[in-house]
């Protein structure tokens, strides 16, 4: 970097862009921003440079800065549809879906048959859980271009999300009937969708066969890999399921359902430490889901890590005081440790929140009778809060 600083070319935006890229590569965000602002001040070919700046900041996980420079680019060219098209793509790439939708909307106001923008709106709406509206956009594309295979594929995907499985099946059959080339890549996509439909109908064997055929030829999406792993689990093929889930995690380690399924496998196999590790990852990815905390505590308890289990449970009742399952599990641990009064205190709190906690405690705790008797005594006074 010193050589660039020693021989500056202050009026050349390309020079500043090079400096910007080096600073970004070295994670010097403050200096990178200074160079970005110098590029903006020069005002030359900004739509190109601003798109590069926004993308680079996104790659550095500086998403607010990425958004700022993306908006600068849009403000420079609010009516240039070609530029808006490029910036809309970038907005999708960096996760700024509202901006992407706005770009598509503006383009469609001038060019109502711009299919790419209809796709953008469909993707954004589906991401925002407005799935019916997303389907409407795809239907509009197919009204313009009935042979658009991408729109057909996305329509089937959307119908499956909406659990309109019969319609999805019928669309698959119609698509295959009207397109006889069995060697096209979309054939594998449709077969994968057929696997999804079979899985959602509970036809595990059929789903597994369909997924296996696609997996060996073209690969599956992450969600299909999870379904495929569940098919293996249903057939007690634990090692195959574990391998598939590890493959998912190697590609994307932030899919909470993958870690949850791995934890279930390890629990079944009695590998409690590994199960607890996976549930801890679930806790990181979904911190508001108290059931991952409960499950992690159970795995730790089964692995004879009572202190770690009680620590998680105590933290849970502090942050989620309505979590009766945590109080109930604390009661069980207190029983194991021979602390009957503390067990009564915890169980009473669980029952105050959820009346069925009493019966569930009886079903899960071998020494439940003694604790219930203490709980039922009118003069029973818990010694302290848990």
C-alpha positions in Angstrom: 0.0 0.0 0.0 2.9 2.3 0.7 3.8 2.6 -3.0 0.3 3.9 -3.8 0.5 6.4 -1.0 4.0 7.6 -2.2 2.8 8.2 -5.8 -0.8 9.4 -5.6 -2.8 10.2 -8.7 -5.5 12.2 -7.0 -7.6 13.0 -10.1 -7.8 9.4 -11.3 -10.8 7.5 -10.1 -9.2 4.2 -11.2 -6.3 4.9 -8.9 -8.6 5.6 -6.0 -10.6 2.4 -6.8 -7.4 0.4 -6.7 -6.5 1.9 -3.3 -10.1 1.2 -2.1 -9.8 -2.4 -3.2 -6.4 -2.9 -1.4 -7.8 -1.3 1.8 -10.9 -3.5 1.7 -8.7 -6.6 1.2 -6.7 -5.6 4.3 -10.0 -5.0 6.2 -9.1 -1.3 6.7 -12.7 -0.1 6.4 -12.0 3.5 7.5 -9.4 4.0 4.8 -11.5 2.2 2.2 -14.4 4.6 2.9 -12.1 7.6 2.5 -11.1 6.3 -0.9 -14.8 5.6 -1.8 -15.7 9.2 -0.9 -12.9 10.5 -3.1 -14.3 8.5 -6.0 -17.7 10.0 -5.4 -16.2 13.5 -5.2 -14.6 13.1 -8.6 -17.9 12.1 -10.2 -16.6 10.1 -13.1 -18.3 6.9 -14.3 -19.9 6.6 -10.8 -22.5 4.0 -11.7 -19.6 1.5 -12.3 -17.6 2.5 -9.3 -20.4 2.7 -6.8 -21.7 -0.7 -7.7 -18.1 -2.1 -7.1 -17.9 -0.2 -3.8 -21.3 -1.5 -2.6 -20.4 -5.1 -3.6 -17.0 -4.9 -1.9 -18.4 -3.5 1.4 -21.0 -6.3 1.4 -18.2 -8.9 1.0 -16.6 -7.3 4.1 -19.9 -7.7 5.9 -20.2 -3.9 6.1 -23.8 -4.0 4.9 -24.9 -0.5 6.1 -22.0 1.0 4.0 -23.0 -1.2 1.1 -26.5 0.0 1.3 -25.4 3.7 1.5 -23.3 3.5 -1.7 -26.0 1.5 -3.5 -28.5 4.2 -2.7 -26.1 6.9 -3.9 -25.9 5.1 -7.3 -29.7 4.9 -7.6 -30.0 8.6 -6.7 -27.5 9.4 -9.5 -29.6 7.5 -12.1 -33.2 7.4 -10.9 -34.7 7.0 -14.4 -32.0 5.0 -16.3 -33.6 1.6 -16.6 -30.3 -0.2 -17.7 -28.6 1.2 -14.6 -31.5 0.3 -12.4 -31.4 -3.2 -13.7 -27.8 -3.6 -12.8 -28.3 -2.0 -9.4 -31.4 -4.2 -8.7 -29.3 -7.3 -9.3 -26.6 -5.9 -6.9 -29.3 -5.2 -4.3 -30.5 -8.8 -4.5 -26.9 -10.0 -4.2 -26.2 -8.0 -1.0 -29.6 -8.8 0.5 -31.2 -5.3 0.1 -34.5 -6.8 -1.2 -36.6 -3.6 -0.6 -34.2 -1.7 -2.9 -34.3 -4.5 -5.4 -38.1 -4.4 -5.5 -38.1 -0.6 -5.9 -35.7 -0.9 -8.9 -37.9 -3.6 -10.5 -41.1 -1.5 -9.8 -39.6 1.5 -11.5 -38.5 -0.4 -14.6 -41.9 -2.1 -14.9 -43.6 1.3 -14.8 -41.8 2.1 -18.1 -41.5 -1.4 -19.5 -44.4 -3.6 -18.3 -43.1 -6.7 -20.2 -39.7 -6.6 -18.6 -39.7 -10.3 -17.5 -36.5 -10.1 -15.4 -38.1 -7.4 -13.2 -41.3 -9.5 -12.7 -38.9 -12.3 -11.5 -37.3 -9.9 -9.1 -40.7 -8.9 -7.6 -41.7 -12.6 -7.4 -38.4 -13.5 -5.5 -38.7 -10.6 -3.1 -42.4 -11.3 -2.3 -41.6 -15.0 -1.6 -38.7 -13.9 0.6 -41.1 -11.7 2.5 -43.5 -14.6 3.0 -46.1 -13.0 0.6 -46.2 -16.3 -1.3 -49.6 -15.9 -2.9 -48.6 -12.5 -4.3 -45.3 -14.1 -5.5 -47.3 -16.8 -7.4 -49.4 -14.0 -9.1 -46.2 -12.5 -10.5 -45.0 -15.8 -11.8 -48.4 -16.5 -13.4 -48.1 -13.1 -15.1 -44.7 -14.0 -16.6 -46.2 -17.3 -17.9 -49.1 -15.3 -19.5 -46.5 -13.2 -21.3 -44.2 -16.2 -22.1 -46.0 -19.6 -21.6 -42.8 -21.5 -22.5 -40.6 -19.8 -19.9 -39.1 -22.8 -18.0 -37.6 -20.7 -15.2 -41.1 -19.3 -14.4 -42.6 -22.8 -14.6 -40.0 -24.1 -12.2 -40.5 -21.2 -9.7 -44.3 -21.7 -10.0 -43.9 -25.3 -9.0 -41.6 -24.4 -6.1 -44.1 -21.8 -4.9 -47.0 -24.2 -5.1 -45.1 -26.6 -2.9 -44.4 -23.9 -0.4 -48.1 -23.1 -0.3 -48.8 -26.9 0.2 -50.8 -26.9 -3.0 -49.3 -30.3 -3.8 -51.9 -31.6 -6.3 -51.5 -28.4 -8.4 -47.7 -28.8 -8.2 -47.9 -32.4 -9.4 -50.2 -31.6 -12.2 -47.9 -28.8 -13.4 -44.9 -31.2 -13.3 -46.8 -33.7 -15.4 -47.8 -31.1 -17.9 -44.3 -29.7 -18.2 -42.8 -33.2 -18.8 -45.5 -34.0 -21.3 -44.8 -30.9 -23.3 -41.0 -31.1 -23.1 -39.8 -34.6 -24.2 -36.0 -34.0 -23.9 -35.1 -36.1 -20.8 -31.5 -34.8 -20.8 -32.3 -31.2 -19.9 -31.1 -30.1 -16.5 -34.6 -29.0 -15.6 -35.7 -32.7 -15.6 -33.6 -33.2 -12.5 -35.2 -30.1 -10.9 -38.7 -31.5 -11.5 -37.7 -34.9 -10.1 -36.4 -33.2 -7.0 -39.8 -31.4 -6.7 -41.5 -34.7 -7.0 -39.4 -35.9 -4.1 -40.5 -32.9 -2.1 -44.1 -33.7 -2.8 -43.7 -37.3 -1.8 -41.9 -36.3 1.4 -44.6 -33.8 2.4 -47.2 -36.5 1.8 -45.3 -38.9 4.1 -44.2 -41.2 1.3 -40.6 -41.5 2.7 -39.5 -44.5 0.6 -40.7 -42.9 -2.7 -39.1 -39.5 -1.7 -35.8 -41.2 -0.8 -35.6 -42.9 -4.2 -36.4 -39.7 -6.1 -33.9 -37.7 -4.0 -31.2 -40.4 -4.5 -31.6 -40.3 -8.3 -31.2 -36.5 -8.3 -28.4 -36.4 -5.7 -26.3 -38.8 -7.7 -26.8 -37.0 -11.0 -27.3 -33.3 -10.4 -27.2 -32.6 -6.6 -30.0 -31.3 -4.3 -30.9 -28.0 -2.8 -30.1 -27.5 0.9 -33.7 -28.0 1.9 -33.9 -31.2 -0.2 -30.8 -32.4 1.4 -32.5 -32.0 4.8 -35.6 -33.9 3.5 -33.3 -36.6 2.1 -31.5 -36.9 5.5 -34.9 -37.2 7.2 -35.8 -40.0 4.8 -32.6 -41.8 5.8 -33.5 -41.3 9.5 -37.0 -42.8 8.9 -35.2 -45.9 7.6 -32.7 -45.9 10.5 -29.8 -45.3 8.2 -28.2 -43.0 10.6 -24.7 -42.8 9.1 -26.1 -41.9 5.7 -28.2 -39.2 7.3 -25.2 -37.9 9.3 -23.1 -37.7 6.1 -25.8 -35.7 4.2 -26.2 -33.2 7.0 -22.4 -32.7 7.4 -22.4 -32.1 3.7 -25.0 -29.4 4.2 -23.1 -27.8 7.0 -19.9 -27.8 5.0 -21.7 -25.6 2.4 -23.7 -23.5 4.8 -23.1 -23.8 8.6 -26.0 -21.5 9.5 -28.9 -23.7 8.6 -30.4 -24.4 12.1 -32.5 -27.3 11.0 -29.4 -29.2 9.8 -27.8 -28.9 13.3 -31.1 -29.9 14.9 -31.3 -33.1 12.8 -27.7 -33.9 13.5 -28.4 -33.5 17.2 -31.4 -35.9 17.0 -29.2 -38.5 15.3 -26.5 -38.2 18.1 -29.2 -38.4 20.8 -30.5 -41.6 19.2 -27.0 -43.0 19.1 -26.3 -42.0 22.7 -23.5 -39.6 21.6 -24.7 -37.0 24.0 -21.7 -34.7 23.9 -22.0 -34.4 20.2 -25.8 -33.8 20.5 -25.2 -31.0 23.0 -22.6 -29.4 20.7 -25.2 -29.3 17.8 -27.9 -28.0 20.1 -25.5 -25.2 21.2 -25.1 -24.3 17.6 -28.9 -24.1 17.3 -28.9 -21.8 20.3 -26.5 -19.5 18.5 -28.5 -19.5 15.3 -31.9 -19.2 16.9 -31.4 -17.5 20.3 -35.1 -16.9 20.9 -36.0 -20.6 20.5 -36.1 -21.8 24.1 -36.7 -25.4 23.1 -33.1 -25.6 21.8 -32.0 -24.6 25.3 -34.2 -27.3 26.8 -32.9 -29.9 24.3 -29.3 -29.0 24.9 -29.8 -29.3 28.7 -31.3 -32.7 28.2 -28.3 -33.8 26.2 -25.9 -32.4 28.8 -27.9 -34.1 31.5 -27.8 -37.5 29.7 -24.0 -37.0 29.2 -23.7 -36.4 33.0 -22.9 -32.7 32.7 -25.4 -31.5 35.3 -23.6 -28.2 36.1 -23.6 -27.2 32.4 -27.3 -28.2 32.1 -28.4 -26.3 35.2 -26.5 -23.2 34.0 -28.3 -23.2 30.7 -31.7 -23.7 32.4 -31.1 -20.9 34.9 -30.2 -18.5 32.1 -33.3 -19.6 30.3 -35.7 -18.8 33.1 -34.0 -15.4 33.5 -34.5 -14.5 29.9 -37.8 -16.5 29.3 -39.6 -16.6 32.7 -42.6 -18.3 31.0 -40.6 -21.3 30.0 -42.2 -24.0 32.2 -40.2 -26.8 30.6 -37.0 -25.2 32.0 -38.4 -25.1 35.5 -39.6 -28.7 35.2 -36.2 -29.9 34.0 -34.6 -28.0 36.9 -36.9 -29.9 39.2 -35.7 -33.2 37.8 -32.0 -32.2 38.2 -32.7 -31.1 41.8 -34.3 -34.5 42.5 -31.2 -36.3 41.0 -29.0 -34.1 43.3 -31.2 -35.0 46.3 -32.5 -31.4 46.8 -36.1 -32.1 47.3 -37.2 -28.7 48.5 -35.5 -27.0 45.5 -37.2 -29.5 43.3 -40.6 -28.6 44.8 -39.8 -24.9 44.3 -39.0 -25.4 40.6 -41.9 -27.7 40.0 -44.4 -25.3 41.6 -43.2 -22.6 39.2 -43.7 -24.9 36.3 -47.2 -25.8 37.4 -48.1 -22.2 37.9 -47.3 -21.5 34.3 -48.5 -24.8 32.8 -51.0 -27.0 34.7 -50.1 -30.1 32.7 -46.5 -29.8 33.9 -47.4 -31.9 37.0 -48.5 -34.9 34.9 -45.5 -34.6 32.6 -43.2 -34.5 35.6 -44.8 -37.7 37.0 -44.2 -39.4 33.6 -40.5 -38.4 33.4 -39.2 -38.4 36.9 -38.8 -41.8 38.8 -38.9 -40.1 42.2 -41.9 -37.9 41.2 -44.2 -39.3 44.0 -42.2 -37.9 46.8 -41.9 -34.5 45.2 -45.6 -34.4 44.4 -46.5 -35.2 48.0 -44.3 -32.3 49.2 -45.9 -30.0 46.6 -49.3 -31.0 47.8 -48.7 -30.3 51.5 -50.3 -27.1 52.5 -47.6 -26.2 54.9 -44.8 -27.0 52.4 -42.6 -23.9 52.1 -39.9 -23.9 49.4 -36.5 -22.9 50.9 -35.5 -20.5 48.1 -36.0 -19.5 44.5 -34.1 -21.5 41.9 
